[in-house]
């Protein structure tokens, strides 16, 4: 009998430890930019392995990602929960986060996904021209209307995130945060405007015990590679001297443990507090390799050594 993520997700977001580490993984990927059959295979494999949540955005794949996931959800109702983001147009550009624009995108997302209620809805960007109170009120209104269950924000500056926490707390809500986070710390100048969960962001997340959706939790495959590569014609933001040293330590520890360096790196991310690593496998085999990290427990000394080399 399939699990029921619609009833589990909110409770699980509040837990630091879970019986199944698979519950903490979130499935992303090129939905809408690949054959529907390929997406269906990955979604089915992820659900069968104990995964609970698939991640997308109203803007991904030029607006085709949500409908692609929706096809599978209609055939498999109640099997996976869904997290989607609003606030970008289909080119990825920021939109004003006025109430009407947000409600229009949520309405379209519900239709695309074939669900009455979206499990987790995030602002994909901030709109600094608007007060945090206004943006929080819009989210609370969506929850009160039954359109979404849980809300949050991606790529907000830490001061604004902290203010959002306070505003939502007044309504009995704790937001989900979404930032890049992995063992590899990227060069922020090369992330294309997205934000890494740096020390200031992590202080907010840990102070308020926020669930953190860690996108690019495998650093775009950095730990599986042996040489640098470009992304969209730009240098790899993860290919720094510090990260090359971390990758080498992952290789050494993986050799000792009889596993792969990328598995070690993902296990490190999975063991951080309040962390929900988002993985973007292209194949079912890559899903299986990612999920091997759930059975790899690193000691405190190993985790510190991987990060700091001491």
Order of alpha helices (4+ residues) and beta strands (2+ residues): alpha-beta-alpha-beta-alpha-alpha-beta-alpha-beta-alpha-beta-alpha-beta-alpha-beta-beta-beta-alpha-alpha-beta-alpha-alpha
